[in-house]
């Protein structure tokens, strides 16, 4: 019976046994090249060659455009293009809806079809009763004088409360979602925080010009738009900005993408501010975010 040591020694001898690989000229049998090899050398060379071939193939696929020909792989360029096309379609849909409402109003005006609310609640001058000036007391009472003094003192030191915005047009909601933090002037939170899904499009609330489009450490990607009537809108914590300083935008046009950037951000949301003549106003008084 053979011993295991003898078997191991025999296998080792076979692996280390030297062979000579000779390349001859077929016509003259002249020796051109010769190599001294063993079975172990052949196994090691084969393993190293296979490893290099697999690594080279993987690197070639990972760092060259060849990877785009692999079925099921989508390139970053294609993803960005699809995202921009989606945002463009969304913006065009908003513009079409806005135009439909506008054309419907024009058609109703031309055909004389007015809303029941406007016709029923219309005030007719014929309903007004004549008033005799002799029976009207035009002097301020004592209570009225006290109230006027109180209001003047309050307005003297409450500049923020005097900021109002009266216009004959509607502001476009930048995003739709739930308000996580309301406008609070006393806490110096001059905005509303609207929670929505990440990468949702952020739209301009009104026609205007982009006056700021940069990154800040505390509020991430910020874009500010100046509108008519002294109105300025601010959009903070965006994931990316699609407009640059000086660009002209229209109401409902996509200007950014919702994100969670900046040290003051607590999750995907939009920090939205409205300023009128240098004073903040509550955006919830003019826009329905739901």
ABEGO torsion letter per residue (X at the ends): XBBAAAAAAAAAAAAABBBBBBBBBAAAGBBABBBBBBAAAAAAAAAAAAAAAAAAAAAAAAABAAAAABBGBBBAAAAAAAAAAAAAAAAAAAAAAAAAAAAAAAAAAAAGBBBAAAAAABBBAAABBBBBAAABBABBBAAAAAAAAAAAAAAAABAAAABBBBBABBBBBABBEBBABBBBAAAGBBBBBBBBBBGBBBBBABBEBBABBBBBAAAEBBBBBBBBGGBBBBBBGBABBABBBGBBBBBGBBABBBBBBEAABAEBBBBBBBBBGGBBBBAAAABBAX
